[in-house]
């Protein structure tokens, strides 16, 4: 049995991860509408990763005898005026998710829940990668995205991204 606060935070985080998937699908939709299929591909894959994070947390709760409670997933409500807008919103969102993961980790640490801390070590590391990837994408867009040939090349690069399932063992 998990500490009630830790369990509640993980349950909430499952829903946050599902919202992240919705958000990134919304970004992908924007890019498809703009004719930037590489950017759309990047965010489609990002959405898959976020869904997988939710499923991993769900499995973790279930493996610890806890009931999973799903809430409604909010509809993303952002509008974008340029291809750079979703990139910046993505980095802001990843920074926010990092703060939520850190809160779970700290709550587990406060009650000496070493099993949850060990599981969430992976998520802490993953969030570092997520923030770096989002920041790198902004930098690449700022360097190349304002030139049509550069934007085309960046779009083609993003089109090559493929999905890789997470390798966390629970």
Wavefront OBJ file of the C-alpha trace (Angstrom):
o trace
v 0.000 0.000 0.000
v 1.175 3.443 -0.904
v 0.918 6.513 1.233
v -2.479 8.129 0.455
v -0.892 11.430 -0.622
v 1.599 9.682 -2.928
v -1.192 7.587 -4.429
v -3.338 10.689 -5.009
v -0.477 12.577 -6.644
v 0.294 9.673 -8.992
v -3.387 9.330 -9.895
v -3.511 13.037 -10.676
v -0.318 12.732 -12.700
v -1.844 9.977 -14.836
v -4.494 12.458 -15.889
v -1.868 15.154 -16.444
v 0.054 12.803 -18.740
v -3.123 12.082 -20.697
v -3.708 15.835 -20.984
v -0.127 16.176 -22.263
v -0.950 13.628 -24.975
v -4.049 15.657 -25.936
v -2.017 18.854 -25.952
v 0.616 17.388 -28.248
v -2.033 15.973 -30.566
v -3.428 19.492 -30.745
v 0.044 20.781 -31.657
v 0.288 18.067 -34.341
v -3.096 19.109 -35.729
v -1.879 22.702 -35.999
v 1.236 21.622 -37.872
v -0.712 19.343 -40.230
v -2.980 22.287 -41.042
v 0.125 24.401 -41.735
v 1.585 21.772 -44.074
v 4.456 20.937 -41.719
v 4.114 17.172 -41.565
v 7.526 16.676 -39.950
v 6.625 18.913 -37.008
v 3.273 17.117 -36.821
v 5.056 13.760 -36.785
v 7.311 14.929 -33.959
v 4.302 15.870 -31.826
v 2.312 12.753 -32.772
v 5.183 10.713 -31.374
v 5.422 13.002 -28.373
v 1.733 12.313 -27.694
v 2.409 8.553 -27.802
v 5.185 8.980 -25.264
v 2.933 10.922 -22.894
v 0.230 8.266 -23.149
v 2.858 5.648 -22.342
v 3.913 7.624 -19.278
v 0.317 7.568 -18.063
v 0.098 3.828 -18.669
v 3.344 3.196 -16.789
v 2.051 5.139 -13.795
v -1.259 3.276 -14.018
v 0.591 -0.045 -13.973
v 2.704 1.126 -11.049
v -0.395 1.904 -8.992
v -2.026 -1.390 -9.941
v 1.139 -3.359 -9.120
v 1.016 -1.765 -5.681
v -2.594 -2.746 -5.031
v -3.981 0.736 -5.601
v -7.104 1.693 -7.477
v -6.667 4.006 -10.444
v -9.131 6.859 -10.779
v -9.425 8.568 -14.141
v -10.798 12.082 -14.473
v -12.016 13.911 -17.548
v -9.186 15.126 -19.766
v -9.354 18.848 -20.419
v -9.516 20.151 -23.971
v -6.443 22.121 -25.058
v -7.506 25.708 -25.692
v -4.455 27.436 -27.126
v -4.327 29.259 -30.438
v -1.148 29.690 -32.408
v -0.024 32.533 -34.635
v 3.259 31.062 -35.844
v 5.017 27.690 -36.039
v 7.184 28.756 -33.104
v 4.220 29.177 -30.729
v 3.566 25.457 -30.092
v 7.293 24.875 -29.594
v 7.429 27.483 -26.835
v 4.182 26.226 -25.307
v 5.641 22.715 -25.349
v 8.715 23.761 -23.373
v 6.570 25.632 -20.833
v 4.390 22.556 -20.469
v 7.373 20.242 -19.958
v 8.744 22.548 -17.250
v 5.333 22.381 -15.549
v 5.240 18.560 -15.799
v 8.738 18.423 -14.299
v 7.452 20.358 -11.285
v 4.619 17.818 -10.874
v 7.009 14.853 -11.087
v 9.280 16.528 -8.531
v 6.290 16.963 -6.197
v 5.528 13.238 -6.396
v 9.171 12.382 -5.775
v 9.345 14.707 -2.763
v 6.112 13.305 -1.298
v 7.519 9.780 -1.633
v 10.793 10.894 -0.073
v 8.961 12.485 2.871
v 7.414 9.110 3.794
v 10.486 7.006 2.941
v 8.692 5.383 0.014
v 11.852 4.136 -1.670
v 9.979 1.993 -4.188
v 8.120 5.002 -5.596
v 11.300 7.062 -5.527
v 13.111 4.356 -7.492
v 10.283 4.194 -10.049
v 10.150 7.971 -10.366
v 13.923 8.239 -10.811
v 13.148 7.219 -14.410
v 10.518 9.963 -14.786
v 12.873 12.596 -13.321
v 15.500 11.634 -15.903
v 12.875 11.506 -18.664
v 11.720 15.025 -17.837
v 15.273 16.298 -18.181
v 15.336 14.788 -21.675
v 11.888 16.206 -22.489
v 12.918 19.735 -21.510
v 16.182 19.493 -23.458
v 14.415 18.182 -26.574
v 11.831 20.970 -26.401
v 14.527 23.615 -25.905
v 16.653 22.181 -28.738
v 13.671 22.268 -31.080
v 13.070 25.941 -30.296
v 16.742 26.709 -30.947
v 16.688 24.868 -34.268
v 13.539 26.692 -35.314
v 15.056 30.039 -34.366
v 18.192 29.241 -36.355
v 16.589 27.760 -39.454
v 12.822 28.145 -39.349
v 12.540 31.673 -40.699
v 14.219 30.724 -43.976
v 11.985 28.623 -46.287
v 14.812 26.225 -47.185
v 15.848 25.929 -43.552
v 12.268 25.322 -42.471
v 11.919 22.656 -45.141
v 15.121 20.925 -44.000
v 14.069 21.055 -40.329
v 10.630 19.718 -41.225
v 12.275 16.836 -43.130
v 14.517 16.090 -40.140
v 11.507 15.928 -37.814
v 9.724 13.635 -40.253
v 12.386 10.970 -39.595
v 11.583 10.669 -35.879
v 10.265 7.234 -35.006
v 8.471 6.006 -31.948
v 10.362 4.001 -29.306
v 8.433 2.559 -26.386
v 9.823 3.341 -22.918
v 11.994 0.718 -21.279
v 11.039 1.240 -17.637
v 10.598 -1.990 -15.684
v 8.040 -1.661 -12.899
l 1 2 3 4 5 6 7 8 9 10 11 12 13 14 15 16 17 18 19 20 21 22 23 24 25 26 27 28 29 30 31 32 33 34 35 36 37 38 39 40 41 42 43 44 45 46 47 48 49 50 51 52 53 54 55 56 57 58 59 60 61 62 63 64 65 66 67 68 69 70 71 72 73 74 75 76 77 78 79 80 81 82 83 84 85 86 87 88 89 90 91 92 93 94 95 96 97 98 99 100 101 102 103 104 105 106 107 108 109 110 111 112 113 114 115 116 117 118 119 120 121 122 123 124 125 126 127 128 129 130 131 132 133 134 135 136 137 138 139 140 141 142 143 144 145 146 147 148 149 150 151 152 153 154 155 156 157 158 159 160 161 162 163 164 165 166 167 168 169 170
